[in-house]
Amino acid sequence: MFVNKNNPYGSSKKILGIIAILSIIFFVFSYSVYNLFISKIEENNITSVKTSLERISTQNVERVNEIFSSTINKMNNIADIARDYLDMPQEDIVKGLYNIVEIEGFYNLGLTNRDGVCITTLDERLQLGQYDYIKECFEGAYGFTESQLSEDGRANLNIFYVPVYNNEGEIPYVLTATYTSKAMSSLLDITSYEQQGNSVVVDSNSNMINRTLVSTDKDLNIFDKPAQYADTYKVFSENFEKSDKGYVTYTYANQKYIAYYSQLKYENWYLITYVPYNNVFNVANNNTVLLKNAMNYVRIFVSCLMAVIFLAYIHYTKKFNDYIYKDSVTKKHNYTYLKRIFSNFSDEENNKKAICVMDIDNFKIVNTRFGKEAGDNVIIKVYKAFTEMLPNDSIYRDTGDLFVCTINYDNINDITDKLNLFMDKIDSEIALRNIPYIHISVGIALYKNYDSIDSAFNDALIAKSKIKGNLKRFYNFTNKEERELIEESKEIEARFNDALKKQEFEVWYQPKYDGRTGKIVGAEALVRWKKEDGTIVPPNKFIPVYENNGQIIELDMEVLRLTCENIYNLKKKGVKLVPISVNLSRFQVENGDFERNLLDIIKKYDITPQDIQFELTETKMFNSEKIMRLISVLKKHNFEVHMDDFGTGVSGLQTLSNYEFDVAKIDKSFIDRIGEKKFDSIIKGMIVLCQNLDVQVVAEGIETKEQSDFLESNGCYVFQGYYYSKPVPEEEFNKLMEDSNNIDDSEK
């Protein structure tokens, strides 16, 4: 080392100065990096927690939907049992239901007759005829009620209800099953985040569906305090109007909460899953404090800065990874971890894996009856049974009692053989009384058929839900064709409004002929969907989808409008028209604007009752007051009403006698059997019956001359079918009308 003799400390001062400057620069740089690091951690925390909360809520929604679906399925099974004893007195039928109450965990079961008298398994005799849900059930509805006070005023109840049909398709009784609201609350008590998070079911005004009016020692956050938190209720309700799912934050008892809401498929209800902010960010906050303390020491001794940050980062990463990727009950990796590592496997490995989603039927009952500790023990035993019997496969807990497993296989039998080994182990645990009796349902998806583990998981979840509660079958494979149909249906549903806007729906016409003269005497309007690229979507693809989601109501009115518009244009040309029949879906009974829309259309296009007729398909709904009101509306405006598919419904004779039909169309399924002695007799009887009731007969689906001759010889003269004409586009049908000497003389 060289020393300046004139100033022996000069070099040292310079070195110290350089060190000081470098230290300051390093300190400022490291502090900036630190702030950026903390900001990124907090940002990632928020994203991860939101993702985790949404995933938990999605599974909770599935679970709540399954609770309601399985209860309705049980009710329908009980209704089927009751149907076999409808010849017995009402009291005796109810006595036969006593044992079912205890087995299924209901508060009671009741049977209500058409006079509104309900006899319950508690030996009560109640008058329930005034309640709307009883009236609706006698019209074929089913479902469940919100919490309401019992008749004796001592308990709050949630009531499930389904119709009991007899062999003629009538509804002599309504079957009701009752949970106490307290028991219902227990069934829907879904906790998360190590019991710190909770879920509630609310209506569109944020009021709890399963809220009990009796005192409870459980704090349900703001959701059992509507008066004190009206402003927060309003925030939730406003969000419900904007979207069927999303996040809301609020403050309760000086603590901030984050909540995720998602709409259920029943009624207009929502599941809200909420958790304290401090709880979900606890690990991150602890590590953030640790880093800040470390930074204070760095200011004193800069050289320790990077080591402290590095060690703190490792500590934080391990803690946070445990929080995100470890299950709190089994202490092993969870489904989130599986999703993270799944992409690390080769395609060859993944194509030999089955994704199995399984859970325990009615697991809530285990927790309710034996306590949470016993429930956790069941979860641990299920996990250990799987790992013990299938050491080369993997199992991961998701939420609640839901597990996701990966099973390696060479052929399908490997999967079922392994699952049977696992179930044998579960049965032995039950036999040894290590766990209470449980039944497990498993949905199986072969990963080679999927692009992602999430899509395989979702399909396996659907497959599992279809066998839920089936004691004879515990596993179910996904169906590729069914998945494709679901995806296709979603696309068809999503395209409806756009197709309407672009006028892709067309009306084709199938003429009706008089077999004696060979002349066209009518036609049926049939909807076709022709996309912009020319692709034709078959009606059997899109009509069932629109019937399921209610869009058929709007489609019916569009077909009526297009038909009336064409009639109007033909009239302007002076063409003599035959009556055009337009199909109405049975779902029009739910269209409160039907009459107004009908009158708007016929007024706009100057339509008379001689121009159009309406066809209704015979179904169970013909036994309801709603269909009678729809027919009355049409009759009030002097339109003819035709019964389509006569003979295929549940009670054709009763339908003809109860309603004012002008025409009955014999269904093609009968026409196809002409030539068979039994069906020839049936068809003759149908024709004679209609003639005696002064109802005109039309036969549809005529494909041969022999069929036409047989019908004509027995008094049926109006025919529709490919033998005479297939459905034709509007332009071709209009030309048929113009070429049939139908131009008015005044226009010539």
C-alpha positions in Angstrom: 0.0 0.0 0.0 1.3 3.4 -1.0 1.1 6.2 1.6 1.2 9.8 0.9 3.9 11.1 3.3 2.5 14.6 3.3 -0.9 13.3 4.3 -0.8 9.7 5.5 -4.6 9.6 6.1 -5.5 11.1 2.7 -5.7 7.7 0.9 -7.7 6.2 3.7 -10.1 9.1 3.7 -10.5 8.7 -0.1 -11.1 5.0 0.3 -13.6 5.6 3.1 -15.3 8.3 1.0 -15.6 5.9 -2.0 -16.9 3.2 0.3 -19.4 5.6 1.8 -20.6 6.8 -1.6 -20.8 3.2 -2.9 -22.6 2.2 0.3 -25.1 5.1 -0.2 -25.6 4.1 -3.9 -26.0 0.5 -2.9 -28.3 1.4 -0.1 -30.5 3.6 -2.3 -30.5 0.9 -5.1 -31.3 -1.9 -2.7 -34.0 0.1 -1.0 -35.6 0.8 -4.4 -35.4 -2.9 -5.3 -36.8 -3.7 -1.8 -39.9 -1.4 -2.4 -40.4 -2.9 -5.9 -40.1 -6.4 -4.4 -42.6 -5.7 -1.7 -45.0 -4.1 -4.2 -44.7 -7.1 -6.5 -45.3 -9.5 -3.5 -48.5 -7.6 -2.5 -49.7 -7.5 -6.1 -49.1 -11.3 -6.4 -50.8 -11.9 -3.1 -53.9 -10.1 -4.1 -54.1 -11.9 -7.5 -53.4 -15.3 -5.8 -56.0 -14.7 -3.1 -58.6 -13.6 -5.5 -58.0 -16.6 -7.7 -58.1 -18.9 -4.7 -61.3 -17.3 -3.4 -63.0 -17.6 -6.8 -62.0 -21.3 -7.0 -63.3 -22.1 -3.5 -66.5 -20.2 -4.3 -67.0 -22.0 -7.6 -66.7 -25.4 -5.8 -69.0 -24.2 -3.1 -71.6 -23.2 -5.7 -71.3 -26.7 -7.2 -71.8 -28.2 -3.7 -74.8 -26.1 -2.9 -76.4 -26.9 -6.3 -75.7 -30.6 -5.6 -77.4 -30.3 -2.2 -80.5 -28.9 -3.8 -80.4 -31.2 -6.8 -79.9 -34.4 -4.7 -82.8 -33.4 -2.4 -85.1 -32.8 -5.3 -84.0 -36.2 -6.8 -84.8 -37.9 -3.4 -88.2 -36.3 -3.4 -88.9 -37.5 -6.9 -87.9 -41.0 -5.9 -90.2 -40.8 -2.8 -93.0 -39.5 -5.1 -92.5 -42.5 -7.4 -92.9 -44.8 -4.3 -96.0 -43.0 -3.2 -97.5 -43.3 -6.7 -97.7 -47.1 -6.3 -100.0 -46.7 -3.3 -102.4 -44.0 -4.6 -105.3 -46.4 -4.3 -104.9 -46.2 -0.5 -106.3 -43.5 1.9 -104.1 -40.4 2.2 -103.3 -41.2 5.9 -102.1 -44.7 5.0 -99.8 -43.4 2.3 -98.2 -41.0 4.8 -97.7 -43.7 7.4 -95.6 -45.5 4.8 -93.3 -42.5 4.7 -92.4 -42.5 8.4 -89.2 -44.5 8.1 -87.9 -42.3 5.2 -88.0 -39.2 7.3 -85.3 -40.4 9.7 -83.2 -42.0 7.0 -83.1 -38.9 4.8 -82.7 -36.4 7.7 -86.0 -34.5 7.0 -87.9 -32.6 9.7 -91.0 -34.2 8.3 -92.7 -35.3 5.1 -96.2 -34.3 4.1 -98.8 -35.2 1.5 -101.3 -32.5 0.4 -104.4 -33.3 -1.6 -106.2 -31.1 -4.1 -108.4 -29.7 -1.3 -105.3 -28.3 0.3 -105.4 -30.8 3.3 -101.9 -31.8 4.2 -101.2 -34.8 6.5 -97.6 -35.0 7.8 -95.4 -37.7 9.3 -95.7 -35.7 12.6 -99.4 -36.7 12.6 -100.4 -33.1 11.8 -103.4 -32.2 9.7 -102.8 -28.8 8.1 -104.6 -26.6 5.5 -102.0 -25.5 3.0 -104.1 -24.8 -0.1 -103.6 -21.1 0.3 -99.9 -21.2 -0.3 -98.5 -20.3 -3.8 -96.0 -23.1 -3.9 -98.7 -25.7 -3.3 -100.8 -24.2 -6.1 -97.8 -24.1 -8.5 -96.9 -27.7 -7.7 -100.3 -28.9 -8.6 -99.6 -27.4 -12.0 -96.4 -29.4 -12.4 -93.8 -27.1 -10.7 -91.2 -28.3 -8.2 -88.6 -26.6 -6.0 -88.2 -25.3 -2.5 -89.2 -22.3 -0.4 -87.3 -19.6 1.6 -87.3 -19.8 5.3 -90.8 -19.4 6.7 -92.5 -19.8 10.1 -94.2 -23.2 10.8 -97.9 -23.4 11.2 -97.5 -23.8 15.0 -95.1 -20.8 15.1 -92.4 -22.7 16.9 -89.9 -23.3 14.2 -88.6 -21.8 10.9 -88.7 -24.2 8.0 -87.4 -24.6 4.4 -89.9 -26.7 2.4 -89.0 -28.8 -0.7 -92.0 -29.8 -2.9 -92.6 -32.0 -5.9 -95.8 -33.2 -7.7 -97.0 -36.9 -7.3 -98.3 -38.1 -10.7 -100.7 -40.9 -11.1 -100.5 -43.3 -14.1 -102.8 -41.0 -16.1 -100.4 -38.1 -15.8 -102.6 -36.3 -13.3 -101.4 -34.8 -10.0 -103.6 -36.0 -7.1 -101.0 -35.0 -4.4 -98.1 -32.7 -3.6 -95.3 -34.2 -1.7 -93.4 -31.9 0.7 -90.3 -32.4 2.7 -89.3 -30.1 5.4 -85.9 -29.1 6.9 -85.8 -26.9 9.9 -84.1 -23.7 8.9 -81.5 -24.4 11.5 -80.8 -27.8 9.9 -80.8 -26.2 6.4 -78.3 -23.6 7.6 -76.1 -26.4 8.9 -76.3 -28.2 5.5 -75.3 -25.0 3.7 -72.6 -24.1 6.3 -69.5 -24.1 4.1 -66.4 -22.8 5.7 -62.9 -22.2 4.2 -59.5 -20.7 5.1 -59.3 -22.9 8.2 -62.8 -21.9 9.5 -62.1 -18.1 9.1 -64.1 -17.9 5.8 -67.8 -18.7 5.4 -70.5 -18.9 2.8 -74.1 -17.9 2.8 -77.0 -18.2 0.3 -78.9 -14.9 -0.4 -81.6 -13.6 -2.7 -81.1 -10.7 -5.1 -81.7 -8.3 -2.3 -78.9 -9.9 -0.2 -81.3 -11.4 2.3 -80.2 -14.8 3.6 -82.4 -17.6 2.2 -81.5 -20.0 5.1 -81.6 -17.4 7.8 -83.3 -18.6 11.0 -85.5 -16.3 13.0 -84.6 -18.0 16.3 -81.6 -17.0 18.3 -78.2 -18.5 17.2 -74.8 -18.4 18.7 -73.2 -18.2 15.3 -72.2 -14.8 13.9 -73.0 -14.7 10.2 -71.2 -11.5 9.6 -73.4 -8.8 8.1 -75.8 -11.2 6.5 -77.9 -11.8 9.6 -78.0 -8.0 10.3 -79.9 -6.4 7.5 -81.0 -3.4 9.4 -77.5 -2.3 10.5 -75.8 -3.0 7.2 -78.4 -1.8 4.7 -75.8 0.2 2.7 -73.6 -2.9 2.2 -76.7 -5.0 1.2 -77.4 -2.3 -1.4 -73.8 -2.6 -2.7 -74.2 -6.4 -3.1 -77.6 -6.0 -4.8 -76.2 -3.4 -7.3 -73.4 -5.8 -8.1 -75.8 -8.7 -8.7 -77.6 -6.6 -11.3 -74.4 -5.9 -13.2 -72.9 -9.4 -13.2 -73.7 -12.9 -12.0 -70.4 -13.2 -10.2 -67.6 -10.9 -8.8 -65.8 -9.4 -5.8 -67.0 -7.0 -3.1 -65.1 -5.6 -0.2 -66.8 -4.3 3.0 -66.1 -3.6 6.7 -67.6 -5.4 9.6 -66.7 -5.0 13.3 -63.8 -2.7 12.3 -62.3 -5.5 10.1 -62.0 -5.5 6.3 -63.5 -8.4 4.4 -63.3 -9.6 0.8 -66.3 -11.5 -0.6 -66.9 -13.4 -3.9 -70.5 -13.9 -5.1 -71.7 -16.3 -7.7 -75.3 -16.9 -8.9 -76.8 -20.3 -8.2 -78.9 -22.2 -10.9 -82.0 -22.2 -8.6 -84.3 -19.2 -8.3 -82.5 -15.9 -8.4 -80.2 -16.7 -5.5 -76.5 -16.2 -5.0 -73.7 -17.8 -2.9 -71.4 -15.4 -1.2 -68.1 -16.7 0.1 -66.3 -14.2 2.4 -63.1 -14.1 4.4 -61.2 -11.4 6.5 -58.5 -9.6 4.6 -56.1 -10.0 7.5 -56.6 -13.8 7.4 -55.8 -14.3 3.8 -52.8 -11.9 3.8 -51.5 -13.0 7.2 -48.5 -14.9 5.9 -47.6 -12.2 3.4 -47.9 -9.4 6.1 -45.7 -11.3 8.5 -43.0 -11.7 5.9 -43.3 -8.1 4.8 -42.7 -7.0 8.4 -39.7 -9.3 8.6 -38.2 -7.7 5.4 -38.8 -4.2 6.8 -37.0 -5.1 10.0 -34.2 -6.6 8.0 -33.9 -3.3 6.0 -33.4 -1.3 9.3 -30.4 -3.5 10.1 -29.2 -3.0 6.5 -29.0 0.7 7.1 -26.5 0.0 9.8 -24.6 -2.7 8.1 -25.1 -2.5 4.3 -23.1 -5.6 3.7 -25.8 -7.8 5.3 -28.6 -6.4 3.1 -28.6 -8.9 0.3 -28.1 -11.9 2.7 -31.1 -10.8 4.8 -33.3 -10.2 1.7 -32.2 -13.5 0.2 -32.9 -15.4 3.5 -36.2 -13.6 4.1 -37.3 -14.3 0.5 -36.5 -18.0 0.9 -38.5 -18.0 4.1 -41.4 -16.1 2.6 -41.5 -18.3 -0.5 -41.6 -21.5 1.6 -44.3 -20.1 3.9 -46.4 -18.8 1.0 -46.0 -21.9 -1.0 -47.2 -23.9 2.0 -50.1 -21.6 2.3 -51.1 -21.9 -1.4 -50.1 -25.5 -2.2 -50.6 -27.4 1.1 -53.9 -28.7 2.4 -54.7 -27.6 6.0 -56.3 -31.0 6.9 -54.1 -33.7 5.2 -51.0 -31.5 5.5 -50.1 -32.7 2.0 -50.2 -31.0 -1.5 -53.6 -29.8 -2.7 -55.2 -29.6 -6.2 -53.6 -26.1 -6.8 -50.2 -27.8 -6.5 -51.3 -30.5 -9.0 -52.3 -27.9 -11.6 -48.9 -26.1 -11.1 -46.8 -29.3 -11.7 -49.0 -31.0 -14.2 -47.4 -29.3 -17.2 -44.0 -30.7 -16.1 -45.1 -34.2 -17.1 -44.5 -35.3 -20.6 -47.4 -35.8 -23.1 -46.7 -39.5 -23.0 -47.1 -39.6 -19.2 -50.2 -37.5 -19.3 -51.9 -39.6 -21.9 -51.7 -42.6 -19.6 -53.3 -40.7 -16.7 -56.9 -40.6 -15.6 -58.2 -37.5 -13.7 -60.6 -38.7 -11.0 -62.8 -36.2 -9.0 -64.4 -37.7 -5.9 -66.2 -36.6 -2.9 -68.3 -38.0 0.0 -72.1 -38.0 -0.5 -73.8 -35.9 2.1 -70.5 -35.1 3.9 -72.2 -32.3 5.8 -74.2 -34.9 7.7 -70.9 -36.3 9.1 -69.8 -32.9 10.3 -73.3 -32.2 11.7 -73.8 -35.5 13.4 -70.3 -36.3 14.6 -68.5 -32.9 14.7 -65.8 -31.3 12.6 -63.0 -33.3 14.2 -64.7 -36.5 13.1 -65.2 -35.0 9.6 -61.5 -34.1 9.4 -60.6 -37.7 10.5 -62.7 -39.1 7.6 -60.9 -36.9 5.1 -57.5 -38.0 6.5 -58.6 -41.7 6.4 -59.8 -41.4 2.8 -56.5 -39.8 1.9 -54.4 -42.5 3.6 -56.5 -45.3 2.2 -55.8 -44.1 -1.3 -52.0 -43.6 -0.8 -51.8 -47.0 1.0 -53.6 -49.0 -1.7 -52.4 -47.0 -4.7 -48.8 -45.9 -3.9 -47.9 -45.3 -7.5 -50.8 -42.9 -8.0 -51.5 -39.5 -6.5 -54.3 -37.8 -4.6 -54.9 -34.2 -3.8 -57.6 -32.5 -1.7 -59.3 -29.5 -3.2 -61.9 -28.0 -0.9 -64.2 -29.6 1.7 -64.5 -33.3 1.0 -63.5 -32.9 -2.7 -60.4 -34.8 -3.9 -58.7 -34.9 -7.2 -56.7 -38.0 -8.1 -54.4 -39.0 -10.9 -54.4 -42.7 -11.8 -51.9 -44.3 -14.2 -53.3 -46.9 -16.5 -52.6 -49.1 -19.5 -56.2 -50.0 -20.1 -59.6 -48.9 -18.7 -59.8 -52.0 -16.4 -56.7 -50.7 -14.6 -58.6 -47.7 -13.4 -61.7 -49.5 -12.2 -59.5 -52.3 -10.6 -57.6 -49.6 -8.6 -60.7 -47.8 -7.6 -62.2 -51.1 -6.3 -59.1 -51.7 -4.3 -59.4 -48.3 -2.8 -63.1 -48.8 -2.0 -62.4 -52.1 -0.4 -60.1 -50.3 2.0 -62.7 -47.7 2.8 -65.2 -50.5 3.5 -62.8 -52.2 5.8 -62.3 -48.9 7.7 -66.1 -48.6 8.0 -66.3 -52.2 9.2 -63.6 -51.6 11.9 -65.5 -48.4 12.9 -62.6 -46.2 12.3 -64.9 -44.0 10.3 -68.7 -43.7 10.1 -70.6 -45.1 7.1 -69.9 -43.0 4.0 -70.5 -43.4 0.3 -68.0 -42.0 -2.2 -68.8 -40.8 -5.8 -66.1 -40.6 -8.4 -66.1 -39.0 -11.8 -63.3 -40.2 -14.2 -61.9 -38.3 -17.2 -59.1 -39.7 -19.5 -56.6 -36.9 -19.9 -55.7 -37.9 -23.4 -59.1 -36.5 -24.5 -58.4 -33.0 -23.1 -56.2 -30.0 -23.7 -56.0 -28.9 -20.0 -56.4 -30.4 -16.6 -59.1 -27.8 -15.8 -61.3 -29.1 -18.6 -60.7 -32.7 -17.6 -61.5 -31.7 -14.0 -64.8 -29.9 -15.0 -66.0 -32.9 -17.0 -65.1 -35.4 -14.3 -67.0 -33.1 -11.8 -70.1 -33.3 -14.1 -69.7 -37.1 -14.5 -69.5 -37.4 -10.7 -72.6 -35.3 -10.1 -74.7 -37.6 -12.3 -74.2 -40.6 -10.0 -74.5 -38.6 -6.8 -76.5 -40.7 -4.3 -76.5 -43.8 -6.4 -75.7 -46.6 -3.9 -75.3 -49.2 -6.7 -72.6 -47.3 -8.6 -69.8 -45.3 -7.2 -67.9 -44.2 -10.4 -68.8 -42.7 -13.8 -66.7 -42.0 -16.8 -67.0 -38.8 -18.8 -68.7 -39.0 -22.2 -66.8 -37.2 -25.0 -69.9 -36.9 -27.2 -71.8 -35.5 -24.2 -69.1 -32.9 -23.6 -69.1 -31.9 -27.3 -72.9 -31.6 -27.2 -72.6 -29.3 -24.1 -70.0 -27.1 -25.9 -72.1 -27.0 -29.0 -75.2 -26.1 -27.0 -73.3 -23.2 -25.3 -72.2 -21.9 -28.7 -75.8 -22.2 -30.1 -77.1 -20.3 -27.0 -74.5 -17.6 -27.3 -75.3 -17.1 -31.0 -79.0 -16.6 -30.6 -79.2 -12.8 -30.3 -76.7 -12.3 -33.1 -78.6 -14.7 -35.3 -81.9 -12.8 -34.7 -80.1 -9.5 -35.4 -78.7 -10.8 -38.7 -82.0 -12.4 -39.6 -80.5 -15.8 -40.0 -83.7 -17.6 -39.0 -85.9 -18.4 -42.0 -89.4 -19.8 -42.3 -89.9 -22.8 -44.6 -93.4 -24.2 -45.4 -94.7 -27.7 -45.7 -98.0 -27.8 -47.6 -101.0 -29.8 -46.5 -103.0 -31.5 -49.2 -106.6 -32.7 -49.6 -106.2 -36.3 -50.7 -109.5 -36.2 -52.6 -108.7 -33.2 -54.8 -104.9 -33.1 -54.7 -105.1 -29.4 -53.9 -103.1 -27.5 -51.2 -105.5 -26.6 -48.4 -103.0 -25.4 -45.8 -99.3 -25.3 -44.8 -97.2 -25.4 -41.6 -94.5 -22.8 -40.9 -91.2 -24.4 -39.9 -88.2 -22.5 -38.6 -84.7 -23.1 -40.2 -81.4 -21.5 -39.2 -79.1 -20.6 -42.1 -75.9 -18.9 -41.0 -74.2 -16.2 -43.0 -71.7 -18.7 -44.4 -74.6 -20.8 -45.8 -74.3 -23.5 -43.1 -77.7 -25.0 -42.1 -78.2 -25.8 -38.4 -80.8 -28.6 -38.1 -83.8 -27.7 -35.9 -83.1 -30.7 -33.6 -79.8 -29.0 -32.7 -81.0 -25.6 -31.8 -84.7 -25.9 -30.8 -84.0 -28.1 -27.7 -81.3 -25.6 -26.5 -83.7 -22.7 -26.8 -86.4 -24.6 -25.1 -84.1 -25.3 -22.2 -83.0 -21.7 -21.7 -86.3 -20.0 -22.5 -85.1 -18.3 -25.8 -87.7 -20.4 -27.6 -90.3 -17.8 -26.5 -88.6 -15.1 -28.5 -87.9 -17.5 -31.4 -91.7 -18.4 -31.6 -92.6 -14.7 -32.0 -89.9 -14.2 -34.7 -91.4 -17.2 -36.7 -94.9 -15.7 -36.3 -93.7 -12.3 -37.4 -91.9 -13.7 -40.5 -94.9 -15.8 -41.4 -97.3 -12.9 -41.1 -95.0 -10.6 -43.1 -94.9 -13.2 -45.9 -98.7 -13.5 -45.8 -99.0 -9.7 -46.0 -96.7 -9.6 -49.1 -98.6 -12.4 -50.9 -101.9 -10.6 -50.2 -100.6 -7.4 -51.8 -99.9 -9.5 -54.9 -103.5 -10.7 -54.9 -102.5 -14.3 -54.1 -105.4 -16.4 -52.6 -103.9 -17.9 -49.5 -104.4 -21.1 -47.6 -104.2 -21.0 -43.8 -100.7 -21.2 -42.4 -100.3 -23.0 -39.0 -97.6 -21.7 -36.7 -96.2 -23.8 -33.8 -96.2 -22.4 -30.3 -93.9 -23.8 -27.7 -95.5 -24.9 -24.4 -93.2 -22.3 -22.8 -95.3 -19.5 -24.1 -97.5 -20.1 -21.0 -94.7 -18.2 -19.1 -94.7 -15.3 -21.6 -96.8 -12.6 -19.9 -96.5 -10.4 -23.0 -97.8 -13.1 -25.4 -101.2 -11.6 -26.1 -99.9 -8.0 -26.5 -97.1 -9.3 -28.9 -99.6 -11.3 -30.9 -102.0 -8.4 -31.3 -99.1 -6.1 -32.3 -98.0 -8.5 -35.1 -101.5 -9.2 -36.5 -102.3 -5.5 -36.5 -99.0 -4.6 -38.2 -99.5 -7.1 -41.1 -103.4 -6.9 -41.3 -103.7 -10.6 -40.4 -107.2 -12.3 -40.0 -108.1 -15.6 -38.2 -108.5 -17.1 -41.7 -104.8 -16.4 -42.4 -103.1 -18.2 -39.6 -103.7 -21.1 -37.1 -101.7 -22.2 -34.1 -100.4 -25.7 -33.3 -99.6 -26.8 -29.7 -97.9 -30.1 -29.0 -99.6 -32.4 -26.5 -97.6 -32.8 -23.3 -98.1 -33.1 -19.5 -98.6 -29.3 -19.4 -102.1 -29.8 -21.0 -103.2 -30.7 -17.5 -102.4 -27.2 -16.2 -104.5 -24.0 -16.0 -101.7 -22.1 -17.7 -102.1 -23.9 -21.0 -105.9 -23.4 -20.8 -105.3 -19.6 -20.4 -103.1 -19.6 -23.5 -105.7 -21.5 -25.6 -108.4 -19.1 -24.3 -106.3 -16.1 -25.5 -106.1 -17.6 -29.0 -109.8 -18.5 -29.0 -110.8 -15.1 -27.8 -109.3 -13.6 -31.0 -111.0 -16.4 -33.2 -107.9 -18.3 -34.1 -108.0 -22.0 -34.8 -106.0 -24.2 -32.3 -104.5 -27.5 -33.5 -103.3 -30.3 -31.3 -99.9 -31.4 -32.8 -98.6 -35.0 -32.3 -102.0 -36.3 -31.2 -101.7 -39.7 -29.5 -98.1 -39.3 -28.2 -99.0 -37.3 -25.0 -99.9 -38.7 -21.6 -103.7 -38.3 -21.9 -104.9 -37.6 -25.5 -108.6 -38.4 -24.7 -108.6 -36.1 -21.7 -106.9 -33.4 -23.7 -109.5 -33.5 -26.5 -112.4 -33.4 -24.0 -111.0 -30.6 -21.9 -109.8 -28.1 -24.5 -111.4 -26.5 -27.6 -109.2 -27.9 -30.3 -110.3 -27.5 -33.9 -107.9 -30.0 -35.5 -106.0 -33.0 -34.2 -102.8 -34.0 -36.1 -102.1 -37.8 -35.9 -98.4 -38.2 -35.1 -96.0 -39.7 -37.6 -95.2 -42.5 -35.2 -98.7 -43.9 -35.8 -98.6 -43.4 -39.5 -95.4 -45.3 -39.8 -97.1 -48.4 -38.3 -100.0 -48.5 -40.8 -100.4 -52.1 -42.0 -100.0 -53.5 -38.6 -103.3 -54.8 -37.4 -103.2 -53.3 -33.9 -102.1 -49.8 -35.1 -104.7 -49.9 -37.9 -107.4 -50.3 -35.3 -105.9 -47.5 -33.1 -105.8 -45.1 -36.0 -109.4 -45.9 -37.0 -110.5 -45.3 -33.5 -108.6 -42.0 -33.3 -110.4 -40.8 -36.5 -113.8 -41.9 -35.3 -113.2 -40.2 -31.9 -112.3 -36.9 -33.6 -115.3 -37.1 -35.9 -117.6 -37.6 -33.0 -116.1 -34.7 -31.2 -116.4 -32.5 -34.3 -112.6 -32.2 -34.5 -111.0 -32.2 -37.9 -108.3 -34.8 -38.5 -104.9 -34.2 -40.2 -102.3 -36.9 -40.7 -98.6 -35.9 -40.7 -95.6 -37.8 -41.9 -97.3 -39.4 -45.0 -94.6 -41.1 -47.0 -96.4 -43.7 -49.2 -99.5 -44.0 -51.3 -100.6 -47.0 -49.2 -100.7 -44.8 -46.1 -102.7 -42.1 -47.9 -105.2 -44.6 -49.3 -105.7 -46.2 -45.9 -106.4 -42.9 -44.2 -108.7 -41.6 -46.9 -110.7 -44.9 -46.8 -111.2 -44.3 -43.1 -112.4 -40.7 -43.2 -109.1 -38.7 -42.9 -108.6 -36.5 -46.0 -106.0 -33.9 -45.1 -102.3 -35.0 -45.4 -98.9 -33.6 -44.7 -95.7 -35.4 -45.5 -92.9 -36.2 -48.0 -95.2 -38.2 -50.2 -96.9 -34.9 -51.1 -94.2 -32.3 -50.4 -91.2 -31.8 -48.2 -90.7 -28.5 -46.4 -89.7 -25.8 -49.0 -88.1 -22.4 -48.7 -90.4 -19.3 -48.6 -89.6 -18.4 -52.2 -90.5 -21.9 -53.5 -93.7 -22.0 -51.4 -94.8 -18.6 -52.7 -94.4 -19.7 -56.3 -96.5 -22.8 -55.5 -99.3 -20.5 -54.3 -99.0 -18.2 -57.3 -99.0 -21.1 -59.8 -102.0 -22.8 -58.2 -104.5 -20.5 -59.9 -104.6 -18.5 -56.7 -104.2 -15.0 -58.2 -107.3 -12.9 -57.4 -109.3 -12.0 -60.6 -109.2 -8.4 -59.7 -105.4 -8.4 -59.8 -105.2 -10.1 -63.3 
